[in-house]
């Protein structure tokens, strides 16, 4: 695997981890305030 491909894979993995962390925080926060978290978990690009 080339250095460029390794860098791309690392960045993609990092972005995925950040997205998952944000989604978890959003879900926990919505539960704390009493929102239905299933309505906000859609993947938006």
C-alpha positions as CSV (number, residue, x, y, z in Angstrom):
1,X,0.0,0.0,0.0
2,X,1.4,3.3,-1.0
3,X,2.0,6.2,1.5
4,X,-0.8,8.1,-0.2
5,X,-3.2,5.3,0.2
6,X,-2.2,4.8,3.8
7,X,-2.8,8.5,4.5
8,X,-6.2,8.3,2.8
9,X,-7.2,5.2,4.8
10,X,-6.0,6.8,8.1
11,X,-8.0,10.0,7.4
12,X,-11.1,8.1,6.4
13,X,-10.9,6.0,9.6
14,X,-10.4,9.2,11.7
15,X,-13.4,10.8,10.1
16,X,-15.5,7.7,10.7
17,X,-14.5,7.7,14.4
18,X,-15.3,11.4,14.7
19,X,-18.7,10.9,13.2
20,X,-19.5,7.9,15.5
21,X,-18.4,9.9,18.5
22,X,-20.6,12.9,17.5
23,X,-23.6,10.6,16.8
24,X,-23.2,8.9,20.2
25,X,-23.0,12.3,22.0
26,X,-26.1,13.5,20.0
27,X,-28.0,10.3,20.9
28,X,-27.2,10.5,24.6
29,X,-28.0,14.2,24.7
30,X,-31.4,13.7,23.0
31,X,-32.2,11.0,25.5
32,X,-31.4,13.4,28.4
33,X,-33.8,16.0,27.1
34,X,-36.5,13.5,26.2
35,X,-36.3,13.5,22.4
36,X,-36.9,10.4,20.3
37,X,-33.3,9.6,19.2
38,X,-34.5,7.3,16.4
39,X,-35.7,10.4,14.5
40,X,-32.3,12.0,14.4
41,X,-29.9,9.1,13.7
42,X,-30.3,9.2,9.9
43,X,-27.2,9.5,7.8
44,X,-27.0,12.9,6.3
45,X,-24.4,13.7,3.7
